[in-house]
Amino acid sequence: MKIDKIIQHIKDLDNRLGYVDNNLRYIKVIQALKYWLDKFDSQLSEEERLKGEFAAIYESYFCSGCGFSFYERVCNSILDYNYGNRPF
């Protein structure tokens, strides 16, 4: 299924983020992560986001109980990088 592959891409990129060793690799992985999160979001209807098969996964990426969601942290990392703050 297409959504399963998107979720796997997101998991793989999240894992790769732990192994980046320079600024270029960092921003490429973060940008790819945002792309696949946006793609995942666009593949689900409003009904599927709330009650569908992937509702729990959607909630884990896009909703937060406290602080920023995973998606918001990715977006904030891109903004922070664009403002000149480099992790390496």
N, C-alpha and C positions, 0 to 999 in steps of 0.2 A: 504494500500500500504506500502511496506517495507520502502521506503524513508521517508514517513510521520512518521513512528515509530522512525526512526533514528533522525529526526528533533525534535521530542518530547523528546527523551532521552537527546539531547543536551540542549534543553530549561530547562528541569528538573534539569540537572546537573548545569547549569548556575545559576538557582534559589537556589539550595542547597549550592552553593559556598558562598552565603551570610549568611548562617547559621552555617558554620563550626566553631568549637570552640577549635580545637587543631591542631597541625602540622600533625599528622597522617591522620586525616579526610581531611585536606586541600590537601595534596599531593594525596590521593586516588581519590578525586573528580577531581582534575586537570588532573591526569593521565587518568581517565575515560573520561573526556571531550576530551582530545587529541585522545583517541581511537575512540570515536564516530565521531569526526570531520574527522579523517582519513577514517573511514568507509563511511561517507557521500561523501567524495571526490572520493573514489574509485567506488561508485555506479553510478556516473554520467559520461557520455561520454563527450568528448570535446565540441561537439555540444550542449548538454544539459546544460553545464556550461555557455555557451554564450547566448543561446536563448531559453532554455527549460523552462518548468514549474517552476523549482526550481532555475532559474538563479539569481533572486534577492536575494534569501536566500543564495545561494552560494557566491555571491558577498559580502553580509553583513558579512560573516564569514571569507572569504579568501582574500578579496581585501581591500585596504585602500586608502582613499583619502589623508590622512595626518597622519603621524606616523605609528604605527604598526597596523596590522589587528588583529581581535579577535584571529585567529589561532596563529599568531606570539606571541601575548601576553601570550597565554596558553603555548606555547613552551618555551618562555623566563622565565615564572614562574617555569617550571620544571627545567630548567637549573640553575636558581637562587637558587632553593631549593637544588639541587644537589651540588652546590658550598658552601652550609652551611648557607645560609641566610634563616632563619626561620621566618615566619610571626607572630608566637605566642611565 
